[in-house]
Structures are given as C-alpha cells and as structure tokens.
Amino acid sequence: MGISHLKKYLGLFDDSKLAGLLVGVVTLALAGIIVIRFVLPLTYWGVGKIFKGEANKTQIQLVVAYSLIPYLIYLAIGLILIIPAVITQNLDLLFYSHPVTYFVVWILAIRNLTYGLSYFNKFSYGYALLTVLITAGIAELVRMILLS
C-alpha cells in the first residue's frame, strides 16, 4: 500500500535515491505492520462490539488481512514497470498512481471488509458497513489531531 508514497522518501535523500528507497520501504513496512496487525483490527473489533458483534480479535485480523488483498494490484503494476523504469532511467514509472485504480481497489477492499465483518460478527451488511464507516471516522479524527 505504501509503494505509491515512496516518492516522498526519495525526495528526502537527494544525494542517494537508493538510501531514500530503503528508508521508505523499511519505515512504511513497519508502520503498515503495526497498523494492519494491531490498530485496525482492534478498532474494528471494538466498534463491532458496540453492535453486539460475535467476532474475536483473531477473526477480525483475518478479515483485515483479506480485505487488503486488492492492494496487491499496485505491487503487480510496480513489478511490471521495473524493467521499463530501469531501461529508461525514469523512477517515476514505479510510482504508478491513477485515480481510477485507486477507486477500484478501494471499492474491492471495502467490499471484502464489509462481507468479512458481517460474516464473523453475525450481523447484516448494513451494520458491517456502519462499522467500517465509524472506524474510518475515528481514523480520520486521529489523523487530523496528529497533523494539526
């Protein structure tokens, strides 16, 4: 998920783009592991408990992991574009970011997350979607507080 954001880290290291790439990959990987493994599942689990959900934390972690599978599209595109980027010496090819791709991946991820939450929590798709929206609202609130 962080491949499209690596360009920001390359700008920090003007002398060595490889160092920026390595720092970006390590930083984004660690942040992703913490958020995907702990923060998101605990938030979905907590909000699901408000609606009397029956899922445990491990099941919610599984749902979050499966819902992120559509983001592998970016990895596939990045791997495909490595050869043209090396041949043309244009690293911008690796940072593919098209709004239509973002939208399609986002819809697929939300769909997987909603289905999984409704299945494991044993409630309707409406409650599952509401769980997703409340969690997104909490995440946006935290982001706004941290960035202000």
Residue frames as a rotation matrix with the C-alpha (Angstrom) as fourth column:
MET 1
0.565 0.825 0.000 0.00
0.825 -0.565 0.000 0.00
0.000 0.000 -1.000 0.00
GLY 2
0.582 -0.378 -0.720 2.91
0.169 -0.810 0.561 2.32
-0.795 -0.449 -0.408 0.61
ILE 3
-0.150 -0.702 0.696 4.61
0.884 0.220 0.413 1.88
-0.444 0.677 0.587 -2.77
SER 4
0.318 0.324 0.891 2.88
0.780 -0.624 -0.052 4.93
0.539 0.711 -0.451 -4.20
HIS 5
0.997 0.061 0.049 4.14
0.019 -0.795 0.606 7.01
0.076 -0.604 -0.794 -1.22
LEU 6
0.434 -0.900 -0.039 7.79
0.800 0.365 0.476 6.05
-0.414 -0.238 0.879 -1.63
LYS 7
0.204 -0.343 0.917 8.35
0.728 -0.573 -0.376 9.08
0.654 0.745 0.133 -3.84
LYS 8
0.870 0.146 0.472 8.10
-0.176 -0.800 0.573 11.30
0.461 -0.581 -0.670 -0.75
TYR 9
0.790 -0.606 0.089 11.01
0.131 0.309 0.942 9.42
-0.598 -0.733 0.323 0.85
LEU 10
0.272 -0.703 0.657 13.12
0.962 0.194 -0.191 9.69
0.007 0.685 0.729 -2.29
GLY 11
0.549 0.008 0.835 12.88
0.265 -0.950 -0.165 13.47
0.793 0.311 -0.524 -2.00
LEU 12
0.976 -0.182 0.116 14.45
-0.167 -0.297 0.940 13.39
-0.136 -0.937 -0.321 1.46
PHE 13
0.233 -0.926 0.298 17.65
0.224 0.349 0.910 11.86
-0.946 -0.145 0.288 0.10
ASP 14
0.857 0.115 -0.502 18.63
-0.397 -0.474 -0.786 13.89
-0.328 0.873 -0.361 -2.95
ASP 15
-0.057 -0.982 -0.178 22.18
-0.962 0.007 0.272 12.51
-0.266 0.187 -0.946 -2.93
SER 16
-0.956 -0.290 -0.048 21.24
-0.293 0.938 0.185 8.84
-0.009 0.191 -0.982 -2.85
LYS 17
-0.115 0.971 -0.208 17.89
-0.921 -0.026 0.389 7.71
0.372 0.237 0.897 -4.18
LEU 18
-0.117 0.014 -0.993 18.68
0.026 1.000 0.011 4.13
0.993 -0.024 -0.118 -3.11
ALA 19
-0.930 -0.233 -0.284 19.03
0.291 0.006 -0.957 5.23
0.224 -0.973 0.062 0.52
GLY 20
-0.654 0.753 0.067 15.70
-0.742 -0.622 -0.250 7.04
-0.147 -0.213 0.966 0.31
LEU 21
0.023 0.646 -0.763 14.11
-0.666 0.579 0.470 3.98
0.745 0.498 0.444 -1.20
LEU 22
-0.425 -0.262 -0.866 15.47
0.341 0.840 -0.421 1.70
0.838 -0.474 -0.268 1.55
VAL 23
-0.995 0.085 -0.051 14.44
0.011 -0.417 -0.909 4.07
-0.098 -0.905 0.414 4.36
GLY 24
-0.416 0.895 -0.159 11.00
-0.906 -0.394 0.155 4.45
0.076 0.209 0.975 2.80
VAL 25
-0.025 0.388 -0.921 10.46
-0.328 0.868 0.374 0.73
0.945 0.311 0.105 2.40
VAL 26
-0.668 -0.289 -0.686 11.56
0.485 0.530 -0.696 -0.04
0.565 -0.797 -0.214 5.97
THR 27
-0.953 0.304 0.018 9.56
-0.229 -0.677 -0.700 2.82
-0.200 -0.670 0.714 7.51
LEU 28
-0.248 0.918 -0.310 6.39
-0.943 -0.156 0.293 2.12
0.220 0.365 0.905 5.56
ALA 29
-0.186 0.146 -0.972 6.66
-0.080 0.983 0.163 -1.63
0.979 0.108 -0.171 6.16
LEU 30
-0.860 -0.175 -0.479 6.97
0.442 0.214 -0.871 -1.17
0.255 -0.961 -0.107 9.93
ALA 31
-0.778 0.627 -0.034 4.12
-0.551 -0.707 -0.443 1.34
-0.302 -0.326 0.896 10.03
GLY 32
-0.164 0.731 -0.662 1.98
-0.796 0.298 0.526 -0.97
0.582 0.614 0.534 7.91
ILE 33
-0.472 -0.058 -0.880 2.64
0.261 0.944 -0.203 -3.95
0.842 -0.325 -0.431 10.15
ILE 34
-0.965 0.092 -0.245 1.68
0.218 -0.237 -0.947 -2.00
-0.145 -0.967 0.209 13.27
VAL 35
-0.572 0.790 -0.219 -1.46
-0.778 -0.608 -0.161 -0.52
-0.260 0.078 0.962 11.76
ILE 36
-0.091 0.568 -0.818 -2.67
-0.736 0.515 0.439 -3.63
0.671 0.642 0.372 9.93
ARG 37
-0.462 -0.171 -0.870 -1.81
0.231 0.924 -0.305 -6.12
0.856 -0.342 -0.387 12.66
PHE 38
-0.707 0.071 -0.704 -2.90
0.707 0.067 -0.704 -4.18
-0.003 -0.995 -0.097 15.74
VAL 39
-0.882 0.296 -0.367 -4.59
-0.144 -0.910 -0.388 -0.81
-0.449 -0.290 0.845 15.28
LEU 40
-0.558 0.697 -0.450 -7.19
-0.743 -0.179 0.644 -1.55
0.368 0.694 0.618 12.58
PRO 41
-0.390 0.468 -0.793 -8.34
0.208 0.884 0.419 -4.95
0.897 -0.002 -0.442 13.89
LEU 42
-0.720 0.115 -0.685 -8.72
0.691 0.025 -0.722 -3.67
-0.066 -0.993 -0.097 17.44
THR 43
-0.828 0.446 -0.339 -10.70
-0.411 -0.895 -0.174 -0.68
-0.381 -0.005 0.925 16.22
TYR 44
-0.428 0.692 -0.582 -13.00
-0.594 0.271 0.758 -2.83
0.681 0.670 0.295 14.06
TRP 45
-0.507 0.201 -0.838 -13.39
0.529 0.841 -0.118 -5.29
0.681 -0.503 -0.533 16.92
GLY 46
-0.859 0.139 -0.492 -14.26
0.384 -0.459 -0.801 -2.52
-0.337 -0.877 0.341 19.39
VAL 47
-0.662 0.653 -0.369 -16.78
-0.733 -0.668 0.132 -0.87
-0.160 0.358 0.920 17.08
GLY 48
-0.443 0.483 -0.755 -18.22
-0.286 0.722 0.630 -4.31
0.850 0.494 -0.182 16.23
LYS 49
-0.739 0.138 -0.660 -18.77
0.625 0.507 -0.593 -4.99
0.253 -0.851 -0.461 19.95
ILE 50
-0.850 0.482 -0.213 -20.92
-0.340 -0.810 -0.477 -1.84
-0.403 -0.333 0.853 20.12
PHE 51
-0.166 0.795 -0.584 -23.29
-0.957 0.013 0.289 -3.55
0.238 0.606 0.759 17.65
LYS 52
0.386 0.283 0.878 -23.14
-0.678 0.732 0.062 -6.84
-0.625 -0.620 0.474 19.59
GLY 53
0.390 -0.343 -0.855 -20.72
-0.768 0.391 -0.507 -8.50
0.508 0.854 -0.111 17.19
GLU 54
0.934 0.060 0.353 -19.57
-0.255 0.803 0.538 -12.04
-0.251 -0.592 0.766 17.94
ALA 55
0.682 -0.719 -0.134 -16.15
0.146 0.314 -0.938 -11.99
0.717 0.620 0.319 16.27
ASN 56
0.713 -0.563 -0.418 -12.93
0.505 -0.001 0.863 -12.35
-0.486 -0.826 0.284 18.22
LYS 57
0.483 -0.571 -0.664 -9.75
-0.453 -0.812 0.368 -10.38
-0.749 0.123 -0.651 17.59
THR 58
-0.534 -0.717 0.448 -8.10
-0.014 0.538 0.843 -13.10
-0.845 0.444 -0.298 15.51
GLN 59
-0.005 0.625 0.780 -11.07
0.895 0.351 -0.276 -13.30
-0.447 0.697 -0.561 13.15
ILE 60
0.879 0.303 -0.368 -11.05
0.167 -0.919 -0.358 -9.52
-0.447 0.253 -0.858 12.69
GLN 61
-0.007 -0.952 -0.306 -7.31
-0.467 -0.268 0.843 -9.64
-0.884 0.148 -0.443 11.93
LEU 62
-0.523 -0.119 0.844 -8.06
0.514 0.745 0.424 -12.25
-0.680 0.656 -0.328 9.28
VAL 63
0.514 0.797 0.317 -10.79
0.782 -0.284 -0.555 -10.08
-0.352 0.533 -0.770 7.76
VAL 64
0.698 -0.317 -0.642 -8.49
-0.289 -0.945 0.153 -7.04
-0.655 0.079 -0.751 7.66
ALA 65
-0.390 -0.906 0.166 -5.74
-0.227 0.270 0.936 -9.09
-0.892 0.328 -0.311 6.01
TYR 66
-0.355 0.317 0.880 -8.10
0.803 0.585 0.113 -10.46
-0.479 0.746 -0.462 3.35
SER 67
0.720 0.681 -0.132 -9.59
0.528 -0.662 -0.532 -7.05
-0.450 0.314 -0.836 2.69
LEU 68
0.387 -0.655 -0.649 -6.14
-0.455 -0.748 0.483 -5.70
-0.802 0.109 -0.587 1.79
ILE 69
-0.079 -0.399 0.913 -5.56
0.531 0.759 0.377 -8.28
-0.844 0.514 0.152 -0.97
PRO 70
0.757 0.375 0.535 -6.79
0.645 -0.295 -0.705 -5.90
-0.106 0.879 -0.465 -3.72
TYR 71
0.803 -0.503 -0.318 -3.87
-0.429 -0.860 0.277 -3.59
-0.413 -0.086 -0.907 -2.90
LEU 72
0.036 -0.791 0.610 -1.57
0.253 0.598 0.761 -6.22
-0.967 0.127 0.222 -4.41
ILE 73
0.747 0.272 0.607 -2.59
0.653 -0.128 -0.746 -4.72
-0.125 0.954 -0.274 -7.74
TYR 74
0.889 -0.455 -0.050 -0.13
-0.458 -0.888 -0.043 -1.90
-0.025 0.061 -0.998 -7.01
LEU 75
0.150 -0.857 0.492 2.63
-0.395 0.405 0.825 -4.40
-0.907 -0.318 -0.278 -6.32
ALA 76
0.238 0.003 0.971 1.93
0.692 0.702 -0.172 -6.18
-0.682 0.713 0.165 -9.60
ILE 77
0.942 0.125 0.312 1.95
0.314 -0.662 -0.681 -2.90
0.121 0.739 -0.662 -11.53
GLY 78
0.676 -0.737 0.025 5.19
-0.655 -0.584 0.480 -1.86
-0.339 -0.340 -0.877 -9.81
LEU 79
0.038 -0.669 0.743 6.86
-0.020 0.743 0.670 -5.15
-0.999 -0.040 0.015 -10.63
ILE 80
0.513 0.214 0.831 5.75
0.786 0.272 -0.555 -4.93
-0.345 0.938 -0.028 -14.25
LEU 81
0.957 -0.047 0.285 7.09
0.097 -0.876 -0.472 -1.38
0.272 0.480 -0.834 -14.56
ILE 82
0.589 -0.806 -0.050 10.52
-0.009 -0.069 0.998 -2.12
-0.808 -0.587 -0.048 -13.04
ILE 83
-0.007 -0.632 0.775 12.00
0.840 0.416 0.347 -3.14
-0.542 0.654 0.528 -16.39
PRO 84
0.425 0.146 0.893 10.86
0.737 -0.628 -0.249 -0.02
0.525 0.764 -0.375 -18.29
ALA 85
0.998 -0.060 0.033 11.98
-0.067 -0.791 0.608 2.15
-0.010 -0.608 -0.794 -15.35
VAL 86
0.356 -0.926 0.128 15.46
0.228 0.219 0.949 0.63
-0.906 -0.309 0.289 -15.37
ILE 87
0.015 -0.335 0.942 15.78
0.981 0.185 0.050 0.84
-0.191 0.924 0.332 -19.15
THR 88
0.385 0.232 0.893 14.66
0.582 -0.812 -0.040 4.48
0.716 0.535 -0.448 -19.36
GLN 89
-0.668 -0.648 -0.366 16.22
0.660 -0.288 -0.694 5.52
0.344 -0.705 0.620 -16.01
ASN 90
-0.450 0.633 0.630 12.85
-0.454 -0.769 0.449 7.03
0.769 -0.084 0.634 -15.08
LEU 91
-0.955 0.015 -0.298 11.98
0.251 0.580 -0.775 6.04
0.161 -0.814 -0.558 -11.49
ASP 92
-0.635 0.772 -0.011 8.67
-0.697 -0.579 -0.423 7.87
-0.333 -0.261 0.906 -11.74
LEU 93
-0.255 0.532 -0.807 7.29
-0.626 0.546 0.557 4.86
0.737 0.648 0.194 -13.59
LEU 94
-0.730 -0.094 -0.677 7.47
0.327 0.822 -0.467 2.83
0.600 -0.562 -0.569 -10.37
PHE 95
-0.868 0.384 -0.313 5.14
0.169 -0.365 -0.916 5.21
-0.466 -0.848 0.252 -8.56
TYR 96
-0.733 0.661 0.162 2.03
0.258 0.049 0.965 4.47
0.629 0.749 -0.206 -10.54
SER 97
-0.683 0.601 -0.416 -0.98
0.420 -0.142 -0.896 6.28
-0.597 -0.787 -0.155 -9.12
HIS 98
-0.841 0.508 0.188 -4.07
0.001 -0.345 0.939 6.61
0.541 0.789 0.289 -11.24
PRO 99
-0.651 0.609 0.453 -7.37
-0.744 -0.393 -0.541 7.73
-0.151 -0.689 0.709 -9.66
VAL 100
0.308 0.789 -0.531 -9.41
-0.830 0.496 0.255 5.01
0.465 0.362 0.808 -11.37
THR 101
-0.147 -0.446 -0.883 -7.10
0.083 0.884 -0.461 2.32
0.986 -0.141 -0.093 -9.98
TYR 102
-0.952 -0.171 0.254 -7.35
-0.208 -0.245 -0.947 3.87
0.224 -0.954 0.198 -6.51
PHE 103
-0.262 0.945 0.194 -11.13
-0.964 -0.247 -0.095 3.85
-0.042 -0.212 0.976 -6.74
VAL 104
0.366 0.392 -0.844 -11.42
-0.539 0.829 0.151 0.25
0.759 0.399 0.515 -7.97
VAL 105
-0.472 -0.620 -0.626 -9.00
0.207 0.613 -0.763 -1.07
0.857 -0.490 -0.161 -5.35
TRP 106
-0.894 0.169 0.414 -10.76
-0.442 -0.472 -0.762 0.90
0.066 -0.865 0.497 -2.63
ILE 107
0.088 0.992 -0.095 -14.19
-0.976 0.105 0.192 -0.46
0.200 0.076 0.977 -3.61
LEU 108
0.261 -0.044 -0.964 -12.89
-0.169 0.981 -0.091 -4.04
0.950 0.187 0.249 -3.66
ALA 109
-0.763 -0.606 -0.224 -11.23
0.142 0.182 -0.973 -3.62
0.631 -0.774 -0.053 -0.27
ILE 110
-0.658 0.600 0.454 -14.36
-0.749 -0.467 -0.469 -2.12
-0.069 -0.649 0.757 1.32
ARG 111
0.304 0.793 -0.527 -16.48
-0.802 0.512 0.308 -4.90
0.514 0.329 0.792 -0.17
ASN 112
-0.070 -0.411 -0.909 -14.21
0.137 0.898 -0.417 -7.61
0.988 -0.154 -0.007 1.24
LEU 113
-0.940 -0.317 0.129 -14.09
-0.051 -0.244 -0.968 -5.91
0.339 -0.917 0.213 4.61
THR 114
-0.349 0.892 0.288 -17.85
-0.937 -0.344 -0.069 -5.49
0.038 -0.294 0.955 4.80
TYR 115
0.397 0.487 -0.778 -18.55
-0.512 0.821 0.253 -9.10
0.762 0.298 0.575 3.85
GLY 116
-0.337 -0.636 -0.694 -15.99
0.263 0.645 -0.718 -10.42
0.904 -0.424 -0.050 6.31
LEU 117
-0.930 0.006 0.368 -17.20
-0.330 -0.458 -0.825 -8.28
0.163 -0.889 0.428 9.20
SER 118
-0.013 0.996 0.087 -20.81
-0.987 -0.027 0.160 -9.25
0.161 -0.084 0.983 8.62
TYR 119
0.294 0.080 -0.952 -19.89
-0.242 0.970 0.007 -12.94
0.925 0.228 0.305 8.41
PHE 120
-0.498 -0.611 -0.616 -17.79
0.409 0.461 -0.788 -13.15
0.765 -0.644 0.020 11.57
ASN 121
-0.954 0.168 0.250 -19.84
-0.300 -0.591 -0.749 -10.69
0.022 -0.789 0.614 13.65
LYS 122
-0.684 0.727 0.049 -23.06
0.727 0.677 0.115 -12.36
0.050 0.114 -0.992 12.51
PHE 123
-0.062 0.731 -0.680 -24.88
0.275 -0.642 -0.716 -9.19
-0.960 -0.231 -0.161 11.64
SER 124
0.737 0.511 0.442 -26.24
0.534 -0.039 -0.845 -7.57
-0.415 0.859 -0.301 8.48
TYR 125
-0.047 -0.741 0.670 -24.23
0.964 -0.209 -0.163 -5.84
0.261 0.639 0.724 5.78
GLY 126
0.532 0.327 0.781 -25.64
0.194 -0.945 0.263 -2.52
0.824 0.011 -0.566 6.98
TYR 127
0.977 -0.210 0.047 -24.12
-0.084 -0.168 0.982 -2.93
-0.198 -0.963 -0.181 10.44
ALA 128
0.333 -0.903 0.272 -20.87
0.829 0.418 0.371 -4.10
-0.449 0.102 0.888 8.87
LEU 129
0.043 -0.272 0.961 -20.75
0.757 -0.619 -0.209 -1.04
0.652 0.736 0.180 6.61
LEU 130
0.817 0.291 0.498 -21.58
-0.090 -0.789 0.608 1.17
0.570 -0.542 -0.618 9.58
THR 131
0.788 -0.607 -0.108 -18.69
0.361 0.312 0.879 -0.45
-0.500 -0.731 0.465 11.48
VAL 132
0.006 -0.791 0.612 -16.37
1.000 0.005 -0.003 0.37
-0.001 0.612 0.791 8.58
LEU 133
0.241 0.149 0.959 -17.60
0.425 -0.905 0.034 3.98
0.873 0.399 -0.282 8.38
ILE 134
0.985 0.107 0.133 -17.33
-0.075 -0.427 0.901 4.59
0.153 -0.898 -0.412 12.13
THR 135
0.501 -0.865 0.002 -13.80
0.640 0.372 0.672 3.17
-0.582 -0.336 0.741 12.16
ALA 136
-0.066 -0.494 0.867 -12.87
0.921 -0.365 -0.137 5.34
0.384 0.790 0.479 9.17
GLY 137
0.630 0.375 0.680 -14.26
0.115 -0.911 0.395 8.36
0.768 -0.170 -0.617 11.02
ILE 138
0.932 -0.345 -0.110 -12.18
0.122 0.013 0.992 7.53
-0.341 -0.939 0.054 14.09
ALA 139
0.159 -0.921 0.357 -9.07
0.916 0.272 0.295 7.09
-0.368 0.280 0.887 11.95
GLU 140
0.080 -0.075 0.994 -9.69
0.673 -0.732 -0.109 10.41
0.735 0.678 -0.008 10.20
LEU 141
0.917 0.277 0.288 -10.19
-0.030 -0.671 0.741 12.15
0.399 -0.688 -0.606 13.55
VAL 142
0.664 -0.741 -0.094 -6.90
0.421 0.267 0.867 10.75
-0.617 -0.616 0.490 14.86
ARG 143
-0.030 -0.682 0.730 -5.14
0.999 -0.048 -0.004 11.78
0.038 0.729 0.683 11.64
MET 144
0.407 0.248 0.879 -6.49
0.363 -0.927 0.094 15.32
0.839 0.281 -0.467 11.89
ILE 145
0.998 -0.062 0.022 -5.44
-0.041 -0.338 0.940 15.60
-0.051 -0.939 -0.340 15.53
LEU 146
0.425 -0.899 0.109 -1.94
0.651 0.387 0.653 14.33
-0.629 -0.206 0.750 14.79
LEU 147
-0.170 -0.511 0.843 -1.40
0.970 -0.238 0.051 16.56
0.175 0.826 0.536 11.78
SER 148
0.596 0.445 0.669 -2.71
0.381 -0.890 0.252 19.77
0.707 0.105 -0.699 13.31
